[in-house]
Amino acid sequence: MDAQGRGRADDVDPADQWVLNPNTGEYELRLAPSATQSSVPGPRGSGGRGPTGAGGAARARRTEPARRSGAAASGGEVPSPRRRTSAPADAAAGRRGRRPAQKKGKGKKVLMWTGGSLAFVLVGTSAAAYLYYEHLNNNITSVSDDGAGTGGFSKDRAINILLIGTDKRTGKGNEGYGDKNSAGHADTTLVLHVSKDRTNATVLSIPRDLITDIPDCPTTQEDGTEKVIPGKQRARFNESLGQEDRTPSCTMRTITELTGLKMDHFMVADFNAVKTLTSAVGGVDVCLAKDIKDKDSKLDLPKGEHTIEGEEALAFVRTRHSVGFGGDLSRIELQQQFLGSMMRKLKSNDTLTSPQKMIKLAEAGTKALTVDSQISTIKKLADLGAELGKFDTKNLTFATVPVDDNPAEKVKATVVLKEPQAQQLFAMVRDDVSLTAVKQEKKKEKAAEAARLKGTKAPASEVRVRILNGGAVAGSAQETLSWLQVQEGVTKSENAGNAEQPLARTTLEYGPDEADQARRLAEIMGLSGAALKPGKSVTNSQGLPAMTLTLGKDFEGAGVPLTTPAKVPDEVQKATADKVECAK
């Protein structure tokens, strides 16, 4: 609860304002009585604070007095009203008859941190708890995804979250890092992919100096108008944010173009986010294999294990000249080690059973991050966090997109994708393949995919198929038609033009009586079982039933197999979040 304007100091710790009522077993907000009134300020308006990261207009706030039920208890404690207010999330913990929390672990019933950097569930039945819930809602800063995302994650499919660390010098004390007037860049970019069955997750690090194409970006301006920011060919990836007024939605579009992965949501963190979140969790444990003294990042730590937070944590993640080869790729490795350690800390009992830490995290998380408008409430963030928290840290893999030095440069400053390894890695993530040797809990689905490829196969001359271009390079449908007819004997094939909607992945839809034809075409083209979609047949130009082959963005050319790799390419740098790594 915001203590400002009630005769309290600005630096009041929100966690210290919540106390356990031994009569009810519930945590309640305890405020010192005001000189003029003893009522608790009501929930703020629907607006949030202005953006601290990239883009977004500041939203107005308002404060309303809240009605109280009963007189104030001594010491300013607000008693719970007789008629209980529904909890904003699961209210099971508020059932009558709940005993006072005494054992370690009861703190989870106040706040539950479930995986994501700011996802939590506030559980309580008092009016004060409801007001604190509204207070947290008003902390959240959000900006539009401009239609670049899916519109929201779903509990029955894989989840893709774009995490952006901007180097914009916003926040107290950050101007000293130089470049204070910069609009910021996508300085650190991570793609978090959580598997459909929630058993595992992959974090892809995108090098900031990667040369790629930035697409045209329809962008909502601060005044609510929309303008299309022109795309840029062969630009540094980090220019997809901040430069030329680009917002996180443009980085989303760039990621989709690059990887074929459609993002569900984004979260943007600035320098202050690193400082406040690490302090809220009580510090992050890191290990150094050597002494590090970096004059640029200001990190000065001896060899060994350390617990860092605040400015020191920011210096750690900014360090690159003193580790590895002294470039951005070495810094990425350092950041992955840091994030793995922070994930372990967030999911530890030391954090989850501490109401004080949970409330600090709630405050820090909602103030520090800018999110897309699809997840701009505590309830939506809590739902997302519940999904993100299901996998074990040993099944969370950090991987860096494989790259090579840019051959067009004499002085090496940028990188390009290393092929075909990069496309193989993207295909594994798109197809929900774990990068670790994790026992998957989707055997039925895998068995069904394998079954589609087993059985009798029709002769190539009997395969009837219409080919659509659904996102592949222009001319791919005609190229495939010629290849199938001339080289593979699939003479009953035809070019049907462009698909109504682009697809990330190539699919083959077939009717109930065409399974043998589908298996033959899959064998010829190197399609996986996942690409085969039982459905309905269509009518070809001869009036006969036929299958539909739609070439997606993953299509690389006639004769190039589309089977998803089962093993991560050796060139991909990867590590799991459960292992302690020492910076070298």
Secondary structure, DSSP 4 states (H G I P E B T S, - for coil): ---TTTT--TT--GGGGEEEETTTTEEEEB-PPPSS--PPEEEE-S--PPPSSS--------EEEPP-SSPPPGGGB-PPPSSPPPPSS--GGGSTTPPPP-STTGGGGTEEE-SSSS-EEE---SHHHHHHHHHHHHH-EEE--TT-S-SS--TTS-EEEEEEEE----STT-GGGS-TT----EEEEEEEEE-TTSS-EEEEEE-TTBEEEEPPEEEE-TTS-EEEEPPEEEEEGGGGSSGGG--HHHHHHHHHHHHSPPPSEEEEE-HHHHHHHHHHTT-EEEEESS-EEETTTTEEE-SEEEEE-HHHHHHHHH--TTSTTSSHHHHHHHHHHHHHHHHHHHTSHHHHT-HHHHHHHHHHHHHHEEEEGGG-SHHHHHHHHHHHTSS-GGGEEEEEPPEEE-TT-SS---EEE-TTHHHHHHHHHHTT--SS----S-HHHHHHHHHHH-S----GGG--EEEEESSSPTTHHHHHHHHHHHHS---SEEEEEE-SS--SS-EEEE-TT-HHHHHHHHHHHT--GGGEEE---EE-TTS-EEEEEEE-TT---TT---PPPSS--TT-EEEETTS--EE-
